[in-house]
């Protein structure tokens, strides 16, 4: 049985992660701005397929490992926190670029859009850390059936990601047009998203799984 607080925790983390700049968001925004909403939606379907691959692979292989060696989970948790701090610095630090900055990309057919969305997600280290390190923190070993817990929590993460990313795809063109002549707003977006990543890193580093 998945506890409501675990669901709330995963939803909160998933929301913070999906709102932070990363390969998935940058790819979806660039496609939506340059090739239209339909291309963005097709690309998003590939991203969702990538989530399902991660969901299946991690829950089938990692539940038994974490039950047998909890210290492995601790090591992964700290590695995940370190990655989030690095990603926050990449977002806020010198040379950071807003995800809504307009970029020129070539037009591609639907099959390629889906494949690129899939590969972008599968090769996205942020999503790998999310499934390998973050979501397992909310699985209660004592509650039994870790596989079922991991699947349910992963589906909540996917639901959040799809909802937010679809909204971004539909609004990307309008947002980019609004921000293109407002550099201060672009900087503010970078600062807010980078700060959210930093806060998630602190939470992940200093919160033990038993208290989540």
C-alpha angles and dihedrals in degrees: 000000000000113000118231090236090056091052091048090049094051092045091051093048092043090051093050092047096047092048092053120088113262142136095286096051093043092050095047094046094047092050094046093049097043102033106022139255095294090059089048092052093048089049089049091055088058090050090052090052087054091053090053091052091053091045093054098041098046097044094048095047110028105045094073092043094053092047091053097040114024090174089069088062090052092053092048091048091056091045089052092051090051092051092050091052090051091049091049090053091048088054099045103025129090113301095024115146128206115247088232094059107122115250131182114237130168120256115253135191120255095260091054092045090055093046093048091049089051095048093043089058097041091052094042108113091199091062092044090054090046093056099034099041115012108041094046088060088072095051111103109217090197094055092067132226096066091180093060091045092051093049094049093047091046091053090053089052091050091049091053092046093049093047095049096039092048089052089050092049092051094046101035097098094049094045093048091050091050095048100040092086095035108073092168090061091049090053091048091053090053092049094049095048094044091050091052090054091050092051091050090051092054092048092050094046098048104032116086117218092241091064098046 
